[in-house]
Amino acid sequence: MIYLLLTWLVAPVLWLRLALGGRPAQRRILVIQTAKIGDFVATTPVFRALRQRRPDAEIVALLHPVNLPLARGVKSIDRTVALPDGGFRAWAGKLWLYRLLRGGFDAVIVLSPNLSTYLVPFWAGVPTRISVLPDRRQGSTRLAWPFLSHGEPHLAGHLFRETALRSLGGLGLTIDGDLLATASQVSVADVPQNLHKILPQKTAGEALVGLGLGAGNRMKALSADQWLVLARELLAIPVSRLVLIGTADDREAAQELLSQLPPARILDTTGLFNLSQLPAVLARLDCFVGVDSGATYLADAVGVPVVDFMGPADADDQRPLGSAAAVIFSAEPCAPCSHAFDAPYRCRLGTRACIVNAPVVALAEAVKAIIRR
């Protein structure tokens, strides 16, 4: 709160400085997107739209470190900066951001808003200061909205990617159907040398189905027993082979599946590839099924048909948008409880009913429908 009070005290001087500085051409644009994998992938249309509408601008992305490998596959980004440990907390974090912004940025676009990202661009004298505005958990940060040159409210029932794209109106860009239709896209930039050994060429008529065992938010994760039911349903398709996708943390679940399923029809890739290589792995699949997680959005971004179980996640805020994507919802009355600006990491009821009662057979049927097509 002290930062907000101090800013209001000196605001007249800062506004005068901005007025005297004029409005320079938007040659250097910083996009602040410090959320995790799925949120980053879902907002890659912002970088693509900027490149299309501002082809001569330098586009810099301030990202959570986990997303730096993926950013190499987003050709619209010229340079990346990693969020430091501790983020923007305390004076040290705000001073770090201040020094970055004083490096000559003409515009900043905030897709991960908080009090620091409202105040510091104003302190640094960035001429164009744009941010999406949360619809939940706003608190005292609302008092900092006047320090923006443009705020784009996120509206319930609208996709966050649409809110992010509409915020580009603060740069003077026309918000039309073409801009709002910009798709998520991540290029296959890092192909692992051993990929052909772990995922050999398919036989004629064979279908590779990826099972996304992991979830960055463990509240969304299916149990090993649920994956086993789903896998058995999918192996009833004679032409299918299953590819287990996940990190080293998912190896235990993968081993449990391997111990109870025909090994000749299971390919385990858990922990074998890093994040920058994952798009190349996913691109080899005919279908991917998982919960609402980063891998699901990555599969969608490389053009693979996905089946996404939303569980606690609000599909009105964010969901896969590929032409062949199937989105499956929880029937529990408490769902959805996880939103763009209010994403709990623990079930507030303590039951995880939306996951425990997940419609596993319905997920399998959606996969079968994709394979039949």
C-alpha positions as CSV (number, residue, x, y, z in Angstrom):
1,M,0.0,0.0,0.0
2,I,2.9,2.3,0.7
3,Y,4.0,2.2,-3.0
4,L,0.5,3.2,-4.1
5,L,0.4,6.2,-1.6
6,L,3.8,7.4,-2.6
7,T,2.9,7.2,-6.3
8,W,-0.2,9.3,-5.8
9,L,1.8,11.9,-3.9
10,V,4.3,12.4,-6.8
11,A,1.8,11.6,-9.6
12,P,1.4,15.3,-10.8
13,V,5.1,15.5,-11.4
14,L,5.2,12.2,-13.2
15,W,2.2,13.1,-15.4
16,L,3.8,16.4,-16.3
17,R,7.0,14.6,-17.3
18,L,5.0,12.3,-19.6
19,A,3.1,15.2,-21.1
20,L,6.4,17.1,-21.9
21,G,7.9,13.9,-23.4
22,G,5.2,13.6,-26.1
23,R,4.3,10.3,-27.8
24,P,7.3,8.7,-29.6
25,A,6.8,6.1,-32.2
26,Q,6.3,2.6,-30.8
27,R,9.7,1.1,-31.8
28,R,10.3,-0.9,-28.7
29,I,7.5,-2.8,-27.0
30,L,7.7,-4.9,-23.9
31,V,5.1,-7.5,-23.2
32,I,4.9,-8.7,-19.6
33,Q,3.5,-12.3,-19.4
34,T,4.8,-14.0,-16.3
35,A,2.2,-16.8,-16.0
36,K,3.0,-20.5,-16.6
37,I,3.1,-22.6,-19.7
38,G,-0.6,-22.9,-20.7
39,D,-1.3,-19.2,-20.2
40,F,1.8,-18.2,-22.2
41,V,0.9,-20.5,-25.1
42,A,-2.7,-19.2,-25.0
43,T,-1.5,-15.6,-25.4
44,T,1.0,-16.1,-28.2
45,P,-1.5,-14.5,-30.5
46,V,-0.6,-11.2,-28.9
47,F,3.0,-11.5,-30.2
48,R,1.9,-12.6,-33.6
49,A,-0.6,-9.7,-33.9
50,L,2.1,-7.2,-32.8
51,R,4.5,-8.5,-35.4
52,Q,1.8,-8.3,-38.1
53,R,0.6,-4.8,-37.2
54,R,4.0,-3.4,-36.1
55,P,6.5,-5.2,-38.3
56,D,9.3,-2.7,-37.6
57,A,9.0,-2.8,-33.8
58,E,11.3,-4.7,-31.5
59,I,9.1,-7.0,-29.5
60,V,10.6,-8.0,-26.1
61,A,8.9,-10.6,-23.9
62,L,9.3,-10.6,-20.1
63,L,8.5,-14.2,-19.2
64,H,8.5,-16.7,-16.3
65,P,11.8,-18.6,-16.7
66,V,10.0,-21.9,-17.4
67,N,8.7,-20.4,-20.7
68,L,12.0,-19.2,-22.1
69,P,12.7,-22.5,-24.1
70,L,9.2,-22.2,-25.6
71,A,9.7,-18.6,-26.6
72,R,12.4,-19.7,-29.0
73,G,9.5,-21.3,-31.0
74,V,7.5,-18.0,-31.2
75,K,9.1,-16.2,-34.1
76,S,7.3,-13.0,-33.3
77,I,9.4,-12.5,-30.2
78,D,12.7,-10.7,-30.9
79,R,14.2,-11.0,-27.4
80,T,13.3,-12.5,-24.1
81,V,13.9,-11.4,-20.5
82,A,13.5,-13.8,-17.5
83,L,11.5,-12.8,-14.5
84,P,14.0,-12.7,-11.6
85,D,13.7,-14.9,-8.5
86,G,11.2,-13.3,-6.2
87,G,9.5,-11.5,-9.1
88,F,8.7,-7.8,-8.4
89,R,8.3,-8.2,-4.6
90,A,9.8,-5.5,-2.3
91,W,11.9,-2.6,-3.5
92,A,14.5,-4.8,-5.1
93,G,12.0,-6.4,-7.5
94,K,10.5,-3.0,-8.4
95,L,13.9,-1.5,-8.9
96,W,14.8,-4.3,-11.2
97,L,11.7,-3.7,-13.3
98,Y,12.3,0.1,-13.2
99,R,15.9,-0.3,-14.6
100,L,14.6,-2.6,-17.4
101,L,11.9,-0.1,-18.4
102,R,14.3,2.8,-18.3
103,G,16.2,1.0,-21.1
104,G,14.2,2.9,-23.7
105,F,10.8,1.1,-24.1
106,D,8.1,3.2,-25.9
107,A,5.3,0.9,-24.8
108,V,4.6,-1.8,-22.2
109,I,1.7,-4.3,-22.5
110,V,0.9,-6.1,-19.2
111,L,-0.8,-9.5,-19.5
112,S,0.0,-10.6,-15.9
113,P,-1.2,-7.5,-13.9
114,N,-0.3,-6.7,-10.4
115,L,0.4,-3.5,-8.4
116,S,4.0,-3.4,-9.5
117,T,3.2,-3.7,-13.2
118,Y,0.7,-0.8,-12.9
119,L,3.0,1.5,-11.0
120,V,6.6,0.9,-12.2
121,P,6.0,1.7,-15.9
122,F,4.5,5.0,-14.7
123,W,7.5,5.7,-12.5
124,A,9.8,4.9,-15.4
125,G,8.1,7.3,-17.8
126,V,7.0,4.7,-20.4
127,P,4.8,6.8,-22.7
128,T,2.3,4.0,-23.5
129,R,1.3,1.8,-20.5
130,I,-1.3,-0.9,-21.4
131,S,-2.7,-3.6,-19.1
132,V,-5.6,-6.1,-19.0
133,L,-7.7,-5.4,-15.9
134,P,-8.8,-8.3,-13.8
135,D,-12.4,-9.2,-13.1
136,R,-11.6,-10.9,-9.8
137,R,-9.4,-10.3,-6.7
138,Q,-8.8,-6.7,-7.6
139,G,-8.6,-5.2,-4.1
140,S,-6.7,-1.9,-3.7
141,T,-5.0,-2.4,-7.1
142,R,-8.0,-0.7,-8.7
143,L,-6.6,2.6,-7.2
144,A,-3.6,2.2,-9.5
145,W,-5.6,1.9,-12.8
146,P,-5.4,5.7,-13.4
147,F,-1.6,5.3,-14.0
148,L,-2.3,3.3,-17.1
149,S,-2.7,5.0,-20.5
150,H,-5.1,2.2,-21.5
151,G,-6.8,-0.5,-19.4
152,E,-8.7,-3.4,-21.0
153,P,-11.3,-5.0,-18.6
154,H,-11.5,-8.7,-18.7
155,L,-15.2,-9.6,-18.9
156,A,-16.8,-12.8,-17.5
157,G,-17.8,-15.1,-20.3
158,H,-15.0,-13.9,-22.6
159,L,-11.8,-15.7,-23.4
160,F,-8.7,-14.1,-21.8
161,R,-6.9,-14.3,-25.2
162,E,-9.6,-12.0,-26.6
163,T,-9.1,-9.5,-23.7
164,A,-5.3,-9.6,-24.4
165,L,-5.8,-8.9,-28.1
166,R,-8.3,-6.1,-27.4
167,S,-5.8,-4.5,-25.2
168,L,-3.7,-3.7,-28.3
169,G,-6.2,-1.0,-29.0
170,G,-4.1,1.0,-26.6
171,L,-1.4,1.1,-29.3
172,G,-3.9,2.5,-31.8
173,L,-4.4,-0.8,-33.5
174,T,-7.7,-1.5,-35.1
175,I,-9.5,-4.4,-33.2
176,D,-11.1,-6.3,-36.1
177,G,-12.1,-9.9,-36.7
178,D,-8.8,-10.7,-38.3
179,L,-6.9,-9.6,-35.2
180,L,-9.2,-11.5,-32.8
181,A,-9.0,-14.6,-34.9
182,T,-5.1,-14.8,-34.5
183,A,-4.4,-18.4,-33.5
184,S,-2.0,-19.7,-30.9
185,Q,1.1,-21.1,-32.6
186,V,4.4,-22.5,-31.4
187,S,6.9,-23.6,-33.9
188,V,8.8,-26.9,-33.7
189,A,12.2,-25.3,-33.2
190,D,14.1,-28.0,-31.3
191,V,13.9,-31.6,-32.6
192,P,15.7,-34.0,-30.3
193,Q,18.2,-36.3,-32.1
194,N,16.8,-39.4,-30.5
195,L,13.2,-38.7,-31.3
196,H,13.0,-41.2,-34.1
197,K,14.3,-44.0,-31.8
198,I,11.7,-43.2,-29.0
199,L,8.9,-42.5,-31.4
200,P,9.6,-44.6,-34.5
201,Q,7.7,-44.2,-37.7
202,K,4.1,-45.4,-37.5
203,T,2.9,-48.4,-39.4
204,A,0.2,-47.8,-42.0
205,G,-3.1,-47.0,-40.4
206,E,-1.7,-46.7,-36.9
207,A,-2.8,-43.9,-34.6
208,L,-0.5,-42.4,-31.9
209,V,-2.5,-41.1,-28.9
210,G,-0.7,-39.0,-26.4
211,L,-1.7,-39.2,-22.7
212,G,-0.7,-36.0,-20.8
213,L,-0.1,-37.5,-17.4
214,G,1.2,-34.2,-15.8
215,A,-0.4,-31.0,-14.6
216,G,1.5,-28.0,-13.3
217,N,-1.5,-27.4,-10.9
218,R,-1.8,-30.8,-9.2
219,M,-5.3,-30.0,-8.2
220,K,-6.2,-30.7,-11.9
221,A,-4.3,-34.1,-12.1
222,L,-6.1,-37.4,-12.8
223,S,-5.1,-40.4,-10.7
224,A,-3.2,-43.4,-11.9
225,D,-6.3,-45.5,-11.7
226,Q,-8.2,-43.0,-13.9
227,W,-5.4,-43.1,-16.5
228,L,-5.5,-46.9,-16.4
229,V,-9.3,-46.9,-17.2
230,L,-8.8,-44.4,-20.0
231,A,-5.8,-46.3,-21.4
232,R,-7.7,-49.6,-21.5
233,E,-10.6,-47.9,-23.3
234,L,-8.2,-46.5,-25.9
235,L,-6.4,-49.7,-26.4
236,A,-9.7,-51.3,-27.5
237,I,-9.1,-49.4,-30.7
238,P,-7.0,-52.0,-32.7
239,V,-4.9,-49.4,-34.5
240,S,-3.9,-47.3,-31.5
241,R,-0.6,-47.0,-29.7
242,L,-0.4,-44.8,-26.5
243,V,2.4,-42.3,-25.9
244,L,2.9,-41.3,-22.3
245,I,3.8,-37.6,-22.0
246,G,5.1,-36.0,-18.8
247,T,8.0,-34.9,-16.8
248,A,10.3,-37.0,-14.5
249,D,7.7,-36.4,-11.8
250,D,5.2,-38.5,-13.8
251,R,7.5,-41.5,-14.2
252,E,5.9,-43.3,-11.3
253,A,2.4,-43.1,-12.8
254,A,3.9,-44.1,-16.2
255,Q,5.5,-47.2,-14.7
256,E,2.3,-48.2,-13.0
257,L,0.5,-48.0,-16.4
258,L,3.3,-50.0,-18.1
259,S,3.0,-52.7,-15.5
260,Q,-0.7,-53.3,-16.3
261,L,-0.9,-52.7,-20.0
262,P,0.6,-54.5,-23.1
263,P,4.1,-53.0,-23.3
264,A,4.2,-53.3,-27.1
265,R,1.5,-50.7,-27.4
266,I,2.9,-48.2,-24.9
267,L,5.7,-45.7,-25.6
268,D,6.9,-44.0,-22.4
269,T,8.5,-40.6,-23.0
270,T,8.1,-39.2,-19.4
271,G,11.2,-37.2,-18.4
272,L,13.0,-37.9,-21.7
273,F,12.5,-34.5,-23.4
274,N,12.8,-31.0,-22.1
275,L,10.2,-28.3,-22.7
276,S,11.8,-26.9,-25.8
277,Q,11.7,-30.4,-27.4
278,L,8.1,-31.1,-26.4
279,P,6.5,-29.4,-29.4
280,A,8.4,-31.8,-31.7
281,V,7.2,-34.8,-29.7
282,L,3.6,-33.6,-29.7
283,A,3.6,-32.9,-33.4
284,R,4.1,-36.6,-34.1
285,L,0.8,-37.5,-32.4
286,D,-2.6,-38.1,-34.0
287,C,-4.4,-37.0,-30.9
288,F,-3.6,-35.8,-27.4
289,V,-5.8,-36.2,-24.3
290,G,-5.2,-34.6,-21.0
291,V,-6.4,-32.2,-18.3
292,D,-6.3,-28.4,-18.7
293,S,-2.5,-28.0,-18.6
294,G,0.4,-26.6,-20.5
295,A,1.0,-29.7,-22.6
296,T,-2.6,-29.7,-23.8
297,Y,-2.3,-26.1,-25.0
298,L,1.1,-26.9,-26.6
299,A,-0.5,-29.8,-28.5
300,D,-3.3,-27.5,-29.7
301,A,-0.7,-24.9,-30.7
302,V,1.2,-27.3,-33.0
303,G,-2.0,-28.4,-34.7
304,V,-2.7,-31.7,-33.0
305,P,-6.3,-32.6,-32.2
306,V,-6.8,-32.5,-28.4
307,V,-9.3,-33.7,-25.9
308,D,-9.2,-31.4,-22.9
309,F,-10.9,-32.2,-19.6
310,M,-11.4,-28.8,-17.9
311,G,-12.1,-30.1,-14.4
312,P,-12.0,-27.0,-12.2
313,A,-10.9,-24.7,-15.0
314,D,-13.3,-22.1,-16.5
315,A,-13.6,-22.8,-20.3
316,D,-15.1,-19.3,-20.7
317,D,-11.7,-17.9,-19.7
318,Q,-9.4,-20.2,-21.6
319,R,-9.7,-23.4,-23.6
320,P,-8.1,-25.1,-26.7
321,L,-9.4,-23.5,-29.9
322,G,-8.1,-25.9,-32.6
323,S,-10.6,-26.9,-35.2
324,A,-10.5,-30.5,-34.0
325,A,-10.3,-29.7,-30.2
326,A,-12.9,-31.4,-27.9
327,V,-13.5,-29.8,-24.6
328,I,-15.1,-32.0,-21.8
329,F,-16.6,-30.4,-18.8
330,S,-17.2,-31.5,-15.2
331,A,-20.8,-32.1,-14.2
332,E,-20.1,-31.1,-10.5
333,P,-22.1,-28.1,-9.3
334,C,-19.0,-26.5,-7.8
335,A,-17.2,-26.4,-11.2
336,P,-15.7,-24.3,-12.5
337,C,-13.9,-22.8,-9.6
338,S,-10.6,-21.8,-11.3
339,H,-10.6,-18.6,-13.3
340,A,-8.1,-16.4,-15.2
341,F,-7.6,-14.2,-12.1
342,D,-8.5,-16.6,-9.4
343,A,-6.8,-20.0,-9.8
344,P,-6.6,-21.9,-6.6
345,Y,-4.0,-24.7,-6.1
346,R,-6.1,-26.5,-3.5
347,C,-9.8,-27.6,-3.7
348,R,-11.7,-25.2,-1.5
349,L,-14.1,-28.0,-0.5
350,G,-11.3,-30.5,0.1
351,T,-13.0,-33.2,-2.1
352,R,-11.6,-32.5,-5.7
353,A,-15.0,-33.8,-6.8
354,C,-14.6,-32.5,-10.3
355,I,-11.5,-34.7,-10.8
356,V,-12.5,-37.7,-8.7
357,N,-15.7,-38.0,-10.7
358,A,-14.1,-37.1,-14.1
359,P,-16.0,-38.6,-17.0
360,V,-13.1,-40.9,-18.1
361,V,-15.2,-42.9,-20.5
362,A,-16.5,-39.7,-22.2
363,L,-12.8,-38.6,-22.7
364,A,-12.1,-42.0,-24.4
365,E,-15.1,-41.6,-26.6
366,A,-14.0,-38.2,-27.7
367,V,-10.6,-39.6,-28.6
368,K,-12.2,-42.4,-30.6
369,A,-14.3,-40.0,-32.5
370,I,-11.2,-38.0,-33.5
371,I,-9.3,-41.2,-34.6
372,R,-12.3,-42.3,-36.7
373,R,-12.3,-39.0,-38.5
